[in-house]
Amino acid sequence: MSVKTKIKSIGWSVLGLCCVVLLVAAMKTKDNKACNGVVVNIQGVMQHIFVNKQDVLNVLSVNGIKPGETLEDINLRKAEKQLEQNAWIKDAELFFDNHQMLHVKIAEREPVARVFTQSGNSFYIDSTGLRLPTNENATARLIVFTSFPSDKKILSAPDSLVLNDIKTIAQYINADSFLTAQTAQINITQQRTYEITPVVGDQIIRIGNADSLNEKFTKLLAFYQQVWSKVGFEKYSVIDVQYNGQVVAVRKGEGYTISDTAKAMLKLKQADTQLKTVLNDTTYSAPISKPVAVDAAPIVSSKPTKQVEHKKEVKKKAVINKKTNNSKKGSSKKPKAVMKKRK
């Protein structure tokens, strides 16, 4: 190795060592600086504030994090873990900027439904199906499910399936503005099926299980479009959409009425097409029905009635009397005079 190369190597080594010393000194200087303040940012898609700023500051204070404390004495990782112990906090991130300001970013869990158990207790669930506790200081306007079968922290397999169905149904309804506004609550039956109580109307909407929700609610909306403008919702006590290809509706005080939605929509489309054809065809003339005759043909009976027989008998007597009268008139005529010849 030449002398020139050795000098370069020593120079780079000395430069690297100086950078490390300066970096350590800068970090040491920064650690000796104090926290100048705390900025809390709580993020949530639907703006349900179940975690407020004061709750976050209380956790930071317990961990010795507050303005005026030196950065060297602050354990950010420990504070993050403690914040995430709150069931409503999905993620917590803490960091200092160049001005020694502590930034706290909180991602709040978003509830999709509120569930009431058979004993009257309640909880929320989020989009992952996680159960969340209620908060006295905050409530959310969400779909309400009633008669959940268990209060246990560890659910059985059937109860877990019910909770997953609740999440699926709630997410589907929340994605549609009309269904969200029309759904008051959903009851869980003993057969683990679901019945919707609507906001408009006092009928029950039976959807069965959580399978094929798109088909079921599409049939329900089609039924609404056909019925709403004709008879109104108050005429029905039950609307059942859990059967394939049809809607089973029960009028108040009557039995089941089956409405084939697919056929009804097809007829409606055909009628609309025919109407458009008629309006576009200028030579079209509506057919005129033939008038119905007023006088109907007499009904002939194999056995004549007494009235008919009486008329015939009277008519027969009249003919006989007429002949008799004619014969009498003929006999009463005077004979013609006979002229005798004179002898």
Backbone hydrogen bonds, N-H to C=O, Kabsch-Sander energy under -0.5 kcal/mol:
donor,donor_aa,acceptor,acceptor_aa,energy
6,K,2,S,-1.9
7,I,3,V,-2.1
8,K,4,K,-1.9
9,S,5,T,-2.2
10,I,6,K,-2.5
11,G,7,I,-2.2
12,W,8,K,-2.4
13,S,9,S,-2.0
14,V,10,I,-2.5
15,L,11,G,-2.3
16,G,12,W,-2.4
17,L,13,S,-2.3
18,C,14,V,-2.1
19,C,15,L,-2.0
20,V,16,G,-2.2
21,V,17,L,-2.3
22,L,18,C,-2.6
23,L,19,C,-2.5
24,V,20,V,-2.6
25,A,21,V,-2.5
26,A,22,L,-2.5
27,M,23,L,-2.6
28,K,24,V,-2.6
29,T,25,A,-2.4
30,K,26,A,-2.6
31,D,27,M,-2.7
32,N,28,K,-1.2
33,K,30,K,-1.5
35,C,69,E,-3.2
36,N,100,Q,-2.6
37,G,100,Q,-0.7
39,V,102,L,-3.3
40,V,38,V,-0.5
41,N,104,V,-3.1
43,Q,41,N,-0.5
43,Q,106,I,-3.4
49,I,47,Q,-1.0
50,F,48,H,-1.6
56,V,52,N,-1.4
57,L,53,K,-2.3
58,N,54,Q,-2.1
59,V,55,D,-1.7
60,L,56,V,-2.2
61,S,57,L,-2.4
62,V,58,N,-1.9
63,N,59,V,-1.3
64,G,61,S,-1.7
65,I,60,L,-3.1
66,K,64,G,-0.7
68,G,35,C,-2.8
69,E,66,K,-1.9
71,L,33,K,-2.6
72,E,31,D,-1.8
73,D,70,T,-1.1
74,I,71,L,-1.2
75,N,73,D,-0.5
76,L,74,I,-0.8
79,A,75,N,-1.6
80,E,76,L,-2.2
81,K,77,R,-2.0
82,Q,78,K,-1.9
83,L,79,A,-2.2
84,E,80,E,-2.1
85,Q,82,Q,-0.8
86,N,83,L,-1.6
89,I,86,N,-1.8
90,K,88,W,-0.7
90,K,107,A,-2.8
91,D,107,A,-1.3
93,E,105,K,-2.1
95,F,103,H,-1.6
97,D,101,M,-1.7
100,Q,97,D,-1.7
102,L,37,G,-3.0
102,L,100,Q,-0.5
103,H,95,F,-3.3
103,H,101,M,-0.5
104,V,39,V,-3.4
105,K,93,E,-2.8
105,K,103,H,-0.5
106,I,41,N,-3.1
106,I,104,V,-0.6
107,A,91,D,-2.8
108,E,43,Q,-2.8
108,E,106,I,-0.7
109,R,88,W,-2.8
112,V,125,I,-3.1
113,A,125,I,-1.2
114,R,143,I,-2.6
115,V,123,F,-3.4
116,F,145,F,-3.0
117,T,121,N,-3.1
118,Q,148,F,-2.0
120,G,117,T,-1.4
123,F,115,V,-2.0
124,Y,132,L,-2.9
125,I,113,A,-1.8
126,D,130,L,-1.5
127,S,110,E,-0.8
129,G,126,D,-1.8
132,L,124,Y,-3.6
135,N,138,A,-0.6
138,A,135,N,-1.1
142,L,140,A,-1.2
143,I,112,V,-0.6
144,V,184,A,-0.6
145,F,114,R,-2.7
146,T,186,I,-2.3
148,F,116,F,-2.6
155,L,153,K,-0.7
160,S,156,S,-2.4
161,L,157,A,-1.8
162,V,158,P,-1.8
163,L,159,D,-2.2
164,N,160,S,-2.0
165,D,161,L,-2.2
166,I,162,V,-2.4
167,K,163,L,-1.9
168,T,164,N,-2.2
169,I,165,D,-2.9
170,A,166,I,-2.6
171,Q,167,K,-2.3
172,Y,168,T,-1.8
173,I,169,I,-2.4
174,N,170,A,-2.6
175,A,171,Q,-1.1
176,D,173,I,-1.7
177,S,175,A,-0.5
180,T,176,D,-2.2
181,A,177,S,-2.1
182,Q,178,F,-1.9
183,T,179,L,-1.4
184,A,182,Q,-0.6
184,A,197,T,-2.2
185,Q,197,T,-1.4
186,I,144,V,-2.8
187,N,195,E,-3.0
188,I,146,T,-1.9
189,T,187,N,-0.6
189,T,193,T,-2.4
192,R,189,T,-1.6
194,Y,208,G,-2.0
195,E,187,N,-2.2
196,I,205,I,-3.4
197,T,185,Q,-3.0
199,V,182,Q,-2.8
201,G,199,V,-0.6
204,I,237,S,-2.1
205,I,196,I,-2.5
206,R,204,I,-0.6
206,R,239,I,-2.3
207,I,194,Y,-2.3
207,I,205,I,-0.5
208,G,194,Y,-0.8
216,K,212,S,-2.1
217,F,213,L,-2.7
218,T,214,N,-1.7
219,K,215,E,-2.0
220,L,216,K,-1.9
221,L,217,F,-2.3
222,A,218,T,-2.1
223,F,219,K,-2.4
224,Y,220,L,-2.3
225,Q,221,L,-2.2
226,Q,222,A,-1.7
227,V,223,F,-2.4
228,W,224,Y,-2.6
230,K,227,V,-1.4
231,V,227,V,-2.3
232,G,227,V,-1.7
235,K,232,G,-0.9
236,Y,233,F,-1.8
237,S,250,V,-3.1
238,V,250,V,-1.3
239,I,204,I,-2.9
240,D,248,V,-3.3
241,V,206,R,-2.6
241,V,239,I,-0.6
246,Q,243,Y,-1.0
247,V,259,S,-3.1
248,V,240,D,-2.7
249,A,247,V,-0.7
249,A,257,T,-3.2
250,V,238,V,-2.8
251,R,249,A,-0.5
251,R,255,G,-0.8
252,K,235,K,-2.2
254,E,251,R,-2.2
257,T,249,A,-2.9
259,S,247,V,-3.3
259,S,257,T,-0.6
260,D,258,I,-0.6
261,T,259,S,-1.2
262,A,245,G,-0.7
264,A,260,D,-2.3
265,M,261,T,-2.5
266,L,262,A,-1.9
267,K,263,K,-2.6
268,L,264,A,-2.2
269,K,265,M,-2.0
270,Q,266,L,-2.5
271,A,267,K,-2.6
272,D,268,L,-1.9
273,T,269,K,-2.2
274,Q,270,Q,-2.4
275,L,271,A,-2.2
276,K,272,D,-2.0
277,T,273,T,-2.0
278,V,274,Q,-2.2
279,L,275,L,-2.3
280,N,276,K,-1.7
281,D,277,T,-1.3
282,T,280,N,-0.8
284,Y,281,D,-0.8
289,S,287,P,-0.5
296,A,294,V,-0.6
300,V,298,P,-0.6
309,E,305,T,-2.1
310,H,306,K,-2.4
311,K,307,Q,-2.1
312,K,308,V,-2.4
313,E,309,E,-2.4
314,V,310,H,-2.6
315,K,311,K,-2.6
316,K,312,K,-2.4
317,K,313,E,-2.3
318,A,314,V,-2.0
319,V,315,K,-1.7
320,I,316,K,-2.1
321,N,317,K,-2.7
322,K,318,A,-1.9
323,K,319,V,-2.1
324,T,320,I,-2.5
325,N,321,N,-2.6
326,N,322,K,-2.0
327,S,323,K,-2.3
328,K,324,T,-2.2
329,K,325,N,-2.4
330,G,326,N,-1.9
331,S,327,S,-1.8
332,S,328,K,-1.5
333,K,330,G,-0.7
339,M,337,A,-0.6
340,K,338,V,-0.5
